[in-house]
């Protein structure tokens, strides 16, 4: 039997399960909540001061801001009318319910690795565990011509998008495969940490070797000893992702700090270790322009002595 046929059977079974059991099963809703946390959905779909998952956050792109949408179960402004199949199409194929293509600022190129069962659990969570917000985001995406023609993304997807769910590597351990499944899928590490080609596709030959994210640089997290994280241990990576200080390496900042706060630190220790094991196994990709890893810039400073005994600045009212 073909892979496509088997995937269709699996999705059909998941759809049946979601409509008969998953929707009312708190265990599956909580499982979906965990997976949505691993996917850091709230980070992009929540505007500053806005309600969770209600959209409206401007995501910087070279072509202009791309505004996230309302993914609460609102039947007017959100995804409340989505079937499981339509929800799966959005995560795996970058397709809205009306058939229009999503911009790949939504990392469906990575979410596609998610299993049918996990997608069904996430669907149960979004439909029954997220508060509906019956309001449209204040802004909508309006990229310049010809990028406003979403149909053109069909060509881009045909060239660069592999919608095949994650296939376990029998030569690796279950822990490694779990880490690969999360890292390549919901955690979408390559989205930020992989450089892009001129057509904005991920450069697979330099996977995880560092990329631009808005005004930030996501550093090389391959095992390269000079410009990557070759000098990090698995335990240090686990500490870092869980939001704990790592001696001599500093804390996360910028978008990575948000990823830690909203997503990574809420994962189980077992999943964090699996991610670390997988990341440490990624082949080294060096960058001759970078002479040291991101953790090696600057020195830790304790300057408390410089303010001891000094009056604090006075605040005066006009």
C-alpha positions as a LaTeX table, in Angstrom:
\begin{tabular}{lrrr}
\hline
Residue & $x$ (\AA) & $y$ (\AA) & $z$ (\AA) \\
\hline
Unk1 & 0.00 & 0.00 & 0.00 \\
Unk2 & 1.17 & 3.55 & $-0.71$ \\
Unk3 & 2.35 & 5.88 & 2.03 \\
Unk4 & $-0.33$ & 8.40 & 1.02 \\
Unk5 & $-3.08$ & 5.77 & 1.37 \\
Unk6 & $-1.87$ & 4.70 & 4.80 \\
Unk7 & $-1.68$ & 8.34 & 5.95 \\
Unk8 & $-5.27$ & 8.85 & 4.77 \\
Unk9 & $-6.40$ & 5.78 & 6.72 \\
Unk10 & $-4.58$ & 7.03 & 9.82 \\
Unk11 & $-6.12$ & 10.48 & 9.55 \\
Unk12 & $-9.59$ & 9.02 & 9.02 \\
Unk13 & $-9.18$ & 6.90 & 12.15 \\
Unk14 & $-7.98$ & 9.93 & 14.10 \\
Unk15 & $-10.96$ & 11.96 & 12.84 \\
Unk16 & $-13.38$ & 9.26 & 13.99 \\
Unk17 & $-11.69$ & 9.11 & 17.37 \\
Unk18 & $-11.74$ & 12.87 & 17.79 \\
Unk19 & $-15.46$ & 13.18 & 17.09 \\
Unk20 & $-16.52$ & 10.24 & 19.26 \\
Unk21 & $-14.10$ & 10.29 & 22.17 \\
Unk22 & $-11.35$ & 12.92 & 22.01 \\
Unk23 & $-13.73$ & 15.91 & 22.16 \\
Unk24 & $-15.02$ & 14.86 & 25.60 \\
Unk25 & $-11.85$ & 13.25 & 26.91 \\
Unk26 & $-9.95$ & 15.56 & 29.25 \\
Unk27 & $-6.85$ & 13.39 & 28.94 \\
Unk28 & $-6.63$ & 14.02 & 25.21 \\
Unk29 & $-7.40$ & 17.71 & 25.66 \\
Unk30 & $-4.52$ & 17.99 & 28.12 \\
Unk31 & $-2.32$ & 16.01 & 25.75 \\
Unk32 & $-3.22$ & 18.52 & 23.06 \\
Unk33 & $-2.41$ & 21.39 & 25.42 \\
Unk34 & 1.04 & 19.93 & 26.00 \\
Unk35 & 1.64 & 19.53 & 22.27 \\
Unk36 & 0.42 & 23.06 & 21.53 \\
Unk37 & 2.84 & 24.26 & 24.21 \\
Unk38 & 5.64 & 22.33 & 22.52 \\
Unk39 & 4.64 & 24.08 & 19.29 \\
Unk40 & 4.71 & 27.48 & 21.05 \\
Unk41 & 1.44 & 28.42 & 19.33 \\
Unk42 & 0.65 & 31.11 & 21.90 \\
Unk43 & 3.84 & 33.07 & 21.11 \\
Unk44 & 2.87 & 33.99 & 17.56 \\
Unk45 & $-0.90$ & 34.00 & 17.92 \\
Unk46 & $-1.09$ & 36.40 & 20.87 \\
Unk47 & $-0.62$ & 40.14 & 20.45 \\
Unk48 & 0.86 & 42.26 & 23.27 \\
Unk49 & $-1.99$ & 42.89 & 25.70 \\
Unk50 & $-4.28$ & 40.65 & 23.67 \\
Unk51 & $-6.12$ & 37.49 & 24.61 \\
Unk52 & $-4.35$ & 34.14 & 24.18 \\
Unk53 & $-4.52$ & 32.68 & 20.66 \\
Unk54 & $-6.62$ & 35.60 & 19.37 \\
Unk55 & $-3.98$ & 36.64 & 16.82 \\
Unk56 & $-2.89$ & 40.08 & 15.72 \\
Unk57 & 0.86 & 39.79 & 16.36 \\
Unk58 & 2.98 & 41.30 & 13.58 \\
Unk59 & 5.66 & 38.87 & 12.40 \\
Unk60 & 8.51 & 40.61 & 10.62 \\
Unk61 & 9.37 & 39.45 & 7.11 \\
Unk62 & 11.51 & 40.91 & 4.31 \\
Unk63 & 8.26 & 41.61 & 2.42 \\
Unk64 & 6.42 & 43.32 & 5.25 \\
Unk65 & 4.58 & 42.32 & 8.44 \\
Unk66 & 2.60 & 39.09 & 8.45 \\
Unk67 & $-0.15$ & 39.22 & 11.07 \\
Unk68 & $-1.11$ & 36.09 & 12.95 \\
Unk69 & $-4.71$ & 34.98 & 12.90 \\
Unk70 & $-7.28$ & 34.13 & 15.55 \\
Unk71 & $-6.96$ & 30.40 & 16.29 \\
Unk72 & $-9.44$ & 30.26 & 19.16 \\
Unk73 & $-12.60$ & 28.17 & 18.63 \\
Unk74 & $-14.64$ & 31.24 & 17.72 \\
Unk75 & $-17.03$ & 30.27 & 14.93 \\
Unk76 & $-17.02$ & 33.83 & 13.60 \\
Unk77 & $-13.40$ & 34.96 & 13.70 \\
Unk78 & $-11.44$ & 31.86 & 14.67 \\
Unk79 & $-11.19$ & 28.18 & 13.72 \\
Unk80 & $-14.34$ & 26.97 & 15.48 \\
Unk81 & $-15.82$ & 25.68 & 12.23 \\
Unk82 & $-12.71$ & 23.73 & 11.22 \\
Unk83 & $-13.07$ & 19.99 & 10.90 \\
Unk84 & $-10.20$ & 17.81 & 12.04 \\
Unk85 & $-9.25$ & 17.30 & 8.39 \\
Unk86 & $-9.13$ & 21.08 & 7.81 \\
Unk87 & $-7.13$ & 21.54 & 11.00 \\
Unk88 & $-4.70$ & 18.88 & 9.83 \\
Unk89 & $-4.44$ & 20.54 & 6.41 \\
Unk90 & $-3.44$ & 23.79 & 8.10 \\
Unk91 & $-0.72$ & 22.15 & 10.20 \\
Unk92 & 0.57 & 19.77 & 7.57 \\
Unk93 & $-0.07$ & 21.49 & 4.24 \\
Unk94 & $-0.39$ & 25.18 & 5.09 \\
Unk95 & $-3.99$ & 25.33 & 3.87 \\
Unk96 & $-6.79$ & 27.37 & 5.38 \\
Unk97 & $-10.33$ & 25.99 & 5.57 \\
Unk98 & $-11.25$ & 27.99 & 2.46 \\
Unk99 & $-8.40$ & 26.34 & 0.56 \\
Unk100 & $-6.14$ & 29.41 & 0.48 \\
Unk101 & $-2.46$ & 28.94 & 1.23 \\
Unk102 & $-0.96$ & 30.10 & 4.51 \\
Unk103 & 2.29 & 32.03 & 4.46 \\
Unk104 & 5.16 & 29.88 & 5.77 \\
Unk105 & 5.65 & 32.34 & 8.64 \\
Unk106 & 3.33 & 29.74 & 10.15 \\
Unk107 & 5.81 & 26.85 & 10.43 \\
Unk108 & 3.65 & 24.22 & 8.78 \\
Unk109 & 6.82 & 23.09 & 7.01 \\
Unk110 & 7.87 & 21.71 & 10.42 \\
Unk111 & 4.45 & 20.97 & 11.93 \\
Unk112 & 3.92 & 18.56 & 9.02 \\
Unk113 & 6.13 & 16.08 & 10.88 \\
Unk114 & 3.47 & 15.73 & 13.60 \\
Unk115 & 1.64 & 12.41 & 13.78 \\
Unk116 & $-2.08$ & 12.04 & 13.03 \\
Unk117 & $-2.72$ & 11.09 & 16.66 \\
Unk118 & $-0.98$ & 14.19 & 18.00 \\
Unk119 & $-2.77$ & 16.44 & 15.51 \\
Unk120 & $-6.08$ & 14.96 & 16.68 \\
Unk121 & $-5.17$ & 15.67 & 20.31 \\
Unk122 & $-4.24$ & 19.26 & 19.44 \\
Unk123 & $-7.56$ & 19.62 & 17.63 \\
Unk124 & $-9.40$ & 18.47 & 20.76 \\
Unk125 & $-7.48$ & 21.03 & 22.80 \\
Unk126 & $-8.09$ & 23.95 & 20.46 \\
Unk127 & $-11.79$ & 23.16 & 20.19 \\
Unk128 & $-12.42$ & 22.43 & 23.88 \\
Unk129 & $-9.49$ & 23.78 & 25.91 \\
Unk130 & $-9.05$ & 27.27 & 24.45 \\
Unk131 & $-11.36$ & 30.16 & 25.26 \\
Unk132 & $-13.19$ & 31.44 & 22.17 \\
Unk133 & $-12.48$ & 35.07 & 21.34 \\
Unk134 & $-15.14$ & 36.51 & 19.05 \\
Unk135 & $-13.03$ & 39.32 & 17.67 \\
Unk136 & $-10.93$ & 39.72 & 14.57 \\
Unk137 & $-7.31$ & 40.86 & 14.87 \\
Unk138 & $-6.86$ & 44.60 & 14.42 \\
Unk139 & $-4.66$ & 44.10 & 11.34 \\
Unk140 & $-4.59$ & 41.66 & 8.47 \\
Unk141 & $-1.68$ & 40.69 & 6.25 \\
Unk142 & $-1.33$ & 42.80 & 3.11 \\
Unk143 & 1.92 & 41.99 & 1.32 \\
Unk144 & 2.79 & 43.82 & $-1.92$ \\
Unk145 & 2.08 & 42.33 & $-5.34$ \\
Unk146 & 2.78 & 39.59 & $-6.36$ \\
Unk147 & 3.29 & 38.16 & $-2.87$ \\
Unk148 & $-0.31$ & 38.95 & $-1.97$ \\
Unk149 & $-1.39$ & 36.24 & $-4.42$ \\
Unk150 & $-1.51$ & 33.27 & $-2.09$ \\
Unk151 & $-2.02$ & 30.80 & $-4.93$ \\
Unk152 & 1.64 & 31.32 & $-5.89$ \\
Unk153 & 2.60 & 29.56 & $-2.66$ \\
Unk154 & 1.41 & 26.35 & $-4.27$ \\
Unk155 & 4.51 & 26.46 & $-6.46$ \\
Unk156 & 6.72 & 27.22 & $-3.45$ \\
Unk157 & 5.22 & 24.29 & $-1.56$ \\
Unk158 & 5.74 & 21.98 & $-4.52$ \\
Unk159 & 9.40 & 22.96 & $-4.62$ \\
Unk160 & 10.29 & 23.13 & $-0.96$ \\
Unk161 & 7.66 & 21.53 & 1.30 \\
Unk162 & 7.69 & 17.88 & 2.37 \\
Unk163 & 4.39 & 17.10 & 4.11 \\
Unk164 & 5.40 & 13.58 & 5.14 \\
Unk165 & 4.99 & 12.92 & 8.89 \\
Unk166 & 8.12 & 12.04 & 10.85 \\
Unk167 & 9.49 & 8.59 & 10.10 \\
Unk168 & 11.44 & 6.99 & 12.94 \\
Unk169 & 15.06 & 6.04 & 12.30 \\
Unk170 & 15.41 & 2.39 & 13.25 \\
Unk171 & 19.17 & 2.80 & 13.68 \\
Unk172 & 18.67 & 5.30 & 16.52 \\
Unk173 & 17.37 & 4.96 & 20.08 \\
Unk174 & 13.76 & 5.78 & 21.07 \\
Unk175 & 15.10 & 8.79 & 22.98 \\
Unk176 & 16.91 & 10.13 & 19.90 \\
Unk177 & 13.81 & 9.59 & 17.75 \\
Unk178 & 11.64 & 11.40 & 20.27 \\
Unk179 & 14.06 & 14.31 & 20.24 \\
Unk180 & 14.16 & 14.35 & 16.44 \\
Unk181 & 10.36 & 14.19 & 16.27 \\
Unk182 & 10.00 & 17.23 & 18.52 \\
Unk183 & 12.95 & 19.21 & 17.16 \\
Unk184 & 12.07 & 18.70 & 13.51 \\
Unk185 & 8.35 & 19.06 & 14.18 \\
Unk186 & 6.45 & 21.02 & 16.80 \\
Unk187 & 9.48 & 22.69 & 18.40 \\
Unk188 & 10.39 & 23.88 & 14.84 \\
Unk189 & 14.04 & 24.51 & 15.70 \\
Unk190 & 15.07 & 24.82 & 12.06 \\
Unk191 & 12.58 & 27.64 & 11.44 \\
Unk192 & 14.79 & 30.09 & 13.31 \\
Unk193 & 18.19 & 28.41 & 13.42 \\
Unk194 & 18.57 & 27.51 & 9.74 \\
Unk195 & 19.68 & 30.07 & 7.12 \\
Unk196 & 17.36 & 30.73 & 4.16 \\
Unk197 & 17.98 & 30.61 & 0.45 \\
Unk198 & 17.13 & 33.48 & $-1.90$ \\
Unk199 & 13.64 & 31.96 & $-2.28$ \\
Unk200 & 13.20 & 31.92 & 1.52 \\
Unk201 & 13.39 & 28.14 & 1.79 \\
Unk202 & 15.48 & 26.58 & 4.54 \\
Unk203 & 18.99 & 25.70 & 3.38 \\
Unk204 & 19.02 & 22.02 & 4.31 \\
Unk205 & 22.77 & 21.75 & 3.69 \\
Unk206 & 23.34 & 24.21 & 6.55 \\
Unk207 & 20.56 & 23.04 & 8.85 \\
Unk208 & 20.67 & 24.62 & 12.32 \\
Unk209 & 23.84 & 26.58 & 11.52 \\
Unk210 & 22.27 & 29.97 & 12.37 \\
Unk211 & 19.61 & 32.21 & 10.85 \\
Unk212 & 18.05 & 35.66 & 10.93 \\
Unk213 & 14.83 & 36.11 & 12.92 \\
Unk214 & 13.47 & 39.61 & 12.48 \\
Unk215 & 16.07 & 41.81 & 14.14 \\
Unk216 & 17.73 & 38.89 & 15.93 \\
Unk217 & 20.27 & 36.26 & 14.99 \\
Unk218 & 19.49 & 32.68 & 16.00 \\
Unk219 & 22.96 & 31.19 & 16.51 \\
Unk220 & 24.52 & 28.02 & 15.20 \\
Unk221 & 23.29 & 25.10 & 17.31 \\
Unk222 & 25.08 & 22.32 & 15.45 \\
Unk223 & 27.87 & 20.41 & 17.19 \\
Unk224 & 30.57 & 22.60 & 15.64 \\
Unk225 & 33.14 & 23.23 & 18.38 \\
Unk226 & 34.04 & 26.76 & 17.25 \\
Unk227 & 30.86 & 28.47 & 16.09 \\
Unk228 & 28.22 & 26.05 & 17.40 \\
Unk229 & 27.42 & 24.30 & 20.67 \\
Unk230 & 30.08 & 21.62 & 20.54 \\
Unk231 & 31.28 & 22.66 & 24.00 \\
Unk232 & 27.82 & 22.22 & 25.58 \\
Unk233 & 26.84 & 19.04 & 27.40 \\
Unk234 & 23.42 & 17.43 & 27.15 \\
Unk235 & 22.70 & 18.44 & 30.75 \\
Unk236 & 23.64 & 22.06 & 30.06 \\
Unk237 & 21.25 & 22.14 & 27.11 \\
Unk238 & 18.50 & 20.73 & 29.31 \\
Unk239 & 19.19 & 23.40 & 31.95 \\
Unk240 & 19.19 & 26.12 & 29.30 \\
Unk241 & 15.88 & 25.01 & 27.77 \\
Unk242 & 14.28 & 24.69 & 31.19 \\
Unk243 & 15.15 & 28.30 & 32.03 \\
Unk244 & 17.83 & 27.50 & 34.57 \\
Unk245 & 21.16 & 29.33 & 34.58 \\
Unk246 & 24.07 & 27.57 & 32.92 \\
Unk247 & 27.39 & 28.50 & 34.46 \\
Unk248 & 29.59 & 30.46 & 32.07 \\
Unk249 & 27.09 & 30.44 & 29.23 \\
Unk250 & 24.48 & 33.03 & 30.12 \\
Unk251 & 20.68 & 32.98 & 29.79 \\
Unk252 & 18.49 & 33.00 & 26.70 \\
Unk253 & 17.51 & 36.37 & 25.27 \\
Unk254 & 15.12 & 37.78 & 22.68 \\
Unk255 & 12.91 & 35.29 & 20.80 \\
Unk256 & 14.74 & 32.37 & 22.39 \\
Unk257 & 13.86 & 33.64 & 25.85 \\
Unk258 & 10.23 & 33.72 & 24.74 \\
Unk259 & 10.53 & 30.18 & 23.40 \\
Unk260 & 11.90 & 29.06 & 26.77 \\
Unk261 & 9.24 & 30.92 & 28.77 \\
Unk262 & 6.23 & 29.98 & 26.65 \\
Unk263 & 7.24 & 26.53 & 25.51 \\
Unk264 & 10.43 & 24.68 & 26.33 \\
Unk265 & 10.52 & 25.03 & 30.10 \\
Unk266 & 7.04 & 23.50 & 30.28 \\
Unk267 & 8.13 & 20.27 & 28.61 \\
Unk268 & 8.94 & 17.19 & 30.64 \\
Unk269 & 12.56 & 16.57 & 31.65 \\
Unk270 & 12.47 & 13.46 & 29.47 \\
Unk271 & 11.43 & 15.42 & 26.39 \\
Unk272 & 14.01 & 18.13 & 27.04 \\
Unk273 & 16.73 & 15.51 & 27.36 \\
Unk274 & 15.55 & 13.84 & 24.14 \\
Unk275 & 15.75 & 17.17 & 22.31 \\
Unk276 & 19.23 & 17.79 & 23.71 \\
Unk277 & 20.42 & 14.32 & 22.70 \\
Unk278 & 19.16 & 14.86 & 19.17 \\
Unk279 & 20.57 & 18.40 & 18.83 \\
Unk280 & 23.98 & 17.21 & 20.04 \\
Unk281 & 23.96 & 14.61 & 17.26 \\
Unk282 & 23.36 & 17.12 & 14.45 \\
Unk283 & 26.43 & 17.17 & 12.16 \\
Unk284 & 28.73 & 20.12 & 12.72 \\
Unk285 & 28.36 & 23.00 & 10.28 \\
Unk286 & 31.14 & 25.54 & 10.67 \\
Unk287 & 31.10 & 29.20 & 9.74 \\
Unk288 & 34.54 & 30.62 & 9.06 \\
Unk289 & 33.27 & 34.12 & 9.74 \\
Unk290 & 32.33 & 33.21 & 13.30 \\
Unk291 & 35.33 & 32.56 & 15.54 \\
Unk292 & 33.42 & 31.68 & 18.69 \\
Unk293 & 30.04 & 30.40 & 19.82 \\
Unk294 & 27.27 & 32.74 & 20.89 \\
Unk295 & 27.86 & 31.81 & 24.53 \\
Unk296 & 31.49 & 32.96 & 24.32 \\
Unk297 & 30.90 & 36.63 & 23.55 \\
Unk298 & 31.40 & 38.94 & 26.52 \\
Unk299 & 32.31 & 38.10 & 30.08 \\
Unk300 & 30.14 & 37.73 & 33.18 \\
Unk301 & 30.36 & 40.84 & 35.36 \\
Unk302 & 29.52 & 41.43 & 38.99 \\
Unk303 & 29.49 & 45.23 & 39.36 \\
Unk304 & 27.49 & 45.58 & 42.57 \\
Unk305 & 30.46 & 47.31 & 44.21 \\
Unk306 & 30.09 & 50.17 & 41.76 \\
Unk307 & 26.70 & 51.20 & 43.18 \\
Unk308 & 27.13 & 50.35 & 46.84 \\
Unk309 & 26.99 & 53.46 & 48.95 \\
Unk310 & 25.83 & 55.56 & 46.00 \\
Unk311 & 22.51 & 57.38 & 46.21 \\
Unk312 & 19.90 & 56.13 & 43.77 \\
Unk313 & 18.73 & 58.60 & 41.12 \\
Unk314 & 16.09 & 60.97 & 42.43 \\
Unk315 & 12.73 & 61.01 & 40.65 \\
Unk316 & 11.09 & 64.41 & 40.71 \\
Unk317 & 7.58 & 65.23 & 39.59 \\
Unk318 & 7.01 & 68.31 & 37.43 \\
\hline
\end{tabular}
